[in-house]
Amino acid sequence: MKDLTLTNYNTHDCHVMLTTSLPIAIRAINPVFLKIAVTQLCYFFNKVTQKVIDRDKLESLQEFTLERVSQFEMCFPQLFFDIMVHLVVHLVPQIQALGPMYLHEMWTYECFMAILNGYVSTHAHPEVSMVDGYCTKEAIEWRTILQWCPKRQGRNSLPPSRHEGRLHGSGKIGQKSFIPLDYNAVLEAHHSILHQLSTMEHLLDQHLNELQEHNPGQTNDWVMKEHNKQLYTWLREQDIPSRETIEEQTIKALAPGPSRQVTTWQTYDICGFTFHTKYKDKKSMTQNSGVRCDAIDDKTGDIITYFGFIEGICELDYGTF
């Protein structure tokens, strides 16, 4: 406090200070225009460190950055402007070239350098101490892996995937069960599942053919509308034979429809991937709620890409299925 200086802080400390602490600490200082300039710069750092950034807003954000640097030139003397202040102008172009900033920040490397500094035993040759300490650590870890995990000897020390050998989905975090007030939304999800299964193709074609035979003068749009409306009831009335094949067992389990109880998750493993909800991603460093699906237009044959974020993950209960 005597020298009014800050020492022994790293980039993460600067990040917390610029995005959280500094705007609160200077709220009572004068002059007002200086407080506004510093607060707006803190807002800029808070904006560029978001996990998701809209590309369309980067151009306006770059203009905002240039205006803030110009305001700083009006508030501070020329000796204040070194290379570090100038680098603020290049942050937005760096995001355009490399993506969001959390993917290429220096915090990880600073933590790693702290580990390497702990290996230094001789300050006359610090590099040699770092190499010896790091190699010793790697050798001990490798020996521990081979001793306690013999199944991983042929995998080059890579752990087996937790998705290996799994064909069904499995929820992980944030399980909640409830009975929805609108059961039609559950039936819509069930209807979508029926149309995604290859084992249901012959039954779907059979229902469409029956509708076209009994209503020869109707258009295709009317047939598809009635198909979506009557499929659930028609499927329950079918006499599905009981066999030992997985396809027949799947159809027989899906025909009665799901129960009224719905289970939701915030994290779910399926098809070799782990998906999070958007709410779960707000509390984590990595973003894993984005999904993309390529669909083919039946009329034009063009590939249409749909993308978005997972708001919720629901698991329907089909009894013993």
N, C-alpha and C positions, 0 to 999 in steps of 0.2 A: 504493500500500500504506500510505502514511502516513495518508491520510484515510479509507481503507477505503471508497472509492466507485468506481462504474463510470460512465464517461462515453463519449460518442461511439460508441454502439451503436444499431443499428436493430432493427426487429421480428424480422427473421430471426435476428439474434444472440440476442435474447431467447428465440426458439423453440428454438434449439439448446441454450441454457443451461438452460431449464426442462425439456426432455425428455431431455437426455443428460448434461450436465456437472454441474448442481447436485446431483442425488441422489448422485453419486459424491463430490463435494467436501465434503458435509456428513455423510458417513457416520460420522465420528469425533467429532462435536461433542456437547456436553451442554447442556441436559438432553435425555433421550431422547424425551420427549413432543413437544418442539419439532422434533426431527429427523424424527419420524414425521409430524407435521403438514405440514412442508414437502415431504417425500418423497411423501406422498399427493396434495398439490397438483400436483407434477410429474407424477405418474401421471395425474391428470385431464387436464392439457394434452396429454400423449402420447395419451390416449384420444380426445379430441375432434378431433385433427388427423389421424386416420386417413382414408384415401380412401373406405372403405366403412364405414358405421355402420348398425347395426340399429335401426330405429325403435322396436322393442319395448323396447330397453334404455335409451332416452333418459330415461324417467321415473325409473328407478332411478339413472341418472347425475346427474340434477338433484338428487335427494335426497342423493347423495354429495357434490355441490358445496356444498349448504347446510350439511352437517355439517362440511366442511373450513373454510368461512368462520367457522363458530361456534368451531371449535378455534383459529383464528387470533385471534379476539377474546379467547380465554383466555390466549394466549401473548404477544401484543404490546399495547402501549399504544394508546389511542384515536387518538393523533396519526398512527399508522401507516395508518389506514384513510381513504384519500382516494377519489375517484371511480373511479380505475383498479382498486382492489381490489374495489370494489362491482360493477364491470362483469363480473367473473367469474361472478356469479350469472345473468347474462343470456346467456351463451354457448350454453347448451343450447336455450333458446327460439329463439335466432337460427338454430341448426342446424335446428330443426323447421320454421322458416319459409323458410329460404333453401337448405337442403341442406348437404352437408359443407363444412367451413371452407376447404378448399383452393380452393374455387370463388370465394370472396369475401374473400381475404386481401389485406393492403396491400402485400405485397412488390413486386408489379408496379408499383404507383404510386410506391413509394419509389425504385425503380430509374429510373422515368421522370422523377421530380423531380431525381434526380442528373444526368440528361442535360440537363434544362432549366437547372440551375444552371451547367452548363458553358458555356451560351450567354451568360451575363451578362458584359458588358464594361463597363457603366456602372452602378455601384451606386446612383446617384441615381435611375435609372429602370430597375429590374431587369425589370419586366414587358415593357417595350418591347424590351429586348435578347432576352428569351426568344422573343417573337413573331417578331422579325426573324430570329433564328437558326433557329427551327423552319421558318419559311416558306422560307428559303434552302435548307435541307436537303431539304424536300419538292420544291422546284423542280428541284434538281440530280438527285434520284432520278427524277423524272418525265421529265426530258430524257434521262437515261441509258437508261431503259426504251424510249422511243421510238426512240432511236438504234440500240441493239443488239438490240432485239426487235421488228422491224417487224410480225410476225404478231400482236402483242398490241395494235396501235393501235385496233382496233375492239372491244376487250374492256374498255374503261375501266380499263386498267392491271391487270386481273386475270389472273393466270397461268392457262394451260389446265390443266384437271384431268388428273392422271396416269392416271385411270381412263377418260378419253375415248377412244372407239373400241375399247376392249378388251372382248371377249366371254368370254374364258377367265380362269381363275384363275392367279395367279402368286405363288410364294413369295418372301419378301424376306429374312428373318433367321432364323438358327438351323436350317439344313438338316442333317438326319441321315438316313441310309439304313441299314436293317437288315432282316433276315429274321425275322419273328415266329415264336415257337415254336407258337402257337395260330393255325393258318390259318383256323379256323372264324370267328374274329373278323373277318378280312378278308372272308370270304364274306358275313357279316352286313352289313358296310358295302356290299358290292357289291349285295346284295339290296335294301337301302334305296335305292341309286342307281337301280336298275331301276324301282322303284315311284314315283320322283319325276319321271321323264321322261315327257312327253306322247307322245313317239314310241313308247313301249312299251305304250300303253294297249290297242291292238288285240290284241297278243300276250298280254297278261295276261288279257284277257277270253276269248280263245280257249282258254287253258289252264284257266281256271275252268269254262268250258262243257264241255270234254272230261272234266274230273273229275266234274262233275255228271251227265253222260250215262252214264259208265261205273259210277257209284256212285249210283243213283237213290234208295236208301233212307237215305243218310247225311245227317247234319245239316250246317248251314252252318258250324258251328265245326269239324267234322271236315274239311270241304272246304277251309277256309282254312288249317288246319294242314298238310294234304297239299300244298296249293298253295305254301306257304312252303318245304316240305321238298323238293319235286320240281321247282320252277321252274328252278333253276340247271341241273340235268341235262337237263330237257326242252328248254330253250332252246338248248343246244349241239347237240341232235339235229335241230333244225329246219333246213330248206333255205331259207336266206334269199337271195333273188336279189341279184345284184350290179348295182347301178344307180349313176347319177351323183348322185342326190339325197343331200342331207346326212343326211336321216332314215335312209335305208337304210344309208349308210356308218356311221352311229352305232350302229345295231342290230348290224351285222356286227362292229364292233369290240368291242362290249360282250358279245356272245354267248359268246366263249371264256372270259371271266372275267379277273380281274386276275392279274398275276404275283405271285410270293411275296415280292418285294421291296417294302417300304413306305418311303416318304419322309415324314418329319415336319418341321414348321416351327414356329417361334415367332411369326412374323408372316406373314400371307397376305392378298393383295388379291384380291377377288372381288366381283362384282355391284355395283361402284361403291363398295365400302367396304373398309376395312383392319381386319382382326381380329387381336388379340393373344391369346396364351395367358395364363392367370392367373399363371404364373411370370414371364412377361415384364412384366406390369403391375406386379409388385412392385418392379421396378427403374426404373420411369418415373413421371413426375408425373401423367399422365392415365390414366384407366381405360378400356380399350377391349376387355375380354374378356367383357362381359356380352351375352347373346343372348336374344331372345324370339321365340316362335313361336305363332301363333294357329291352332288346329286345330278342326275341326267334328266333333262327335260324330254318327256315322251313325245312331244310334238315336233320340236326342232332338233333334238339330239345334242343340244349344247350342254356343257358341263357348268353347273351353277354352284358356286361355293357359298356355303352358309357358315357364319362364325359368330361367336358370342361368348358369354361367361356363364358358368354354372351357378344359378341362384340357389338351387336345392337339389338334393339327391334322395329319391324315394325308392324304397324297396317294397314290392308287392308280395303278399303272402299267399302262396298257392297250396297250403297244407303241407303234405309230405313231399311235394315236388321240389 
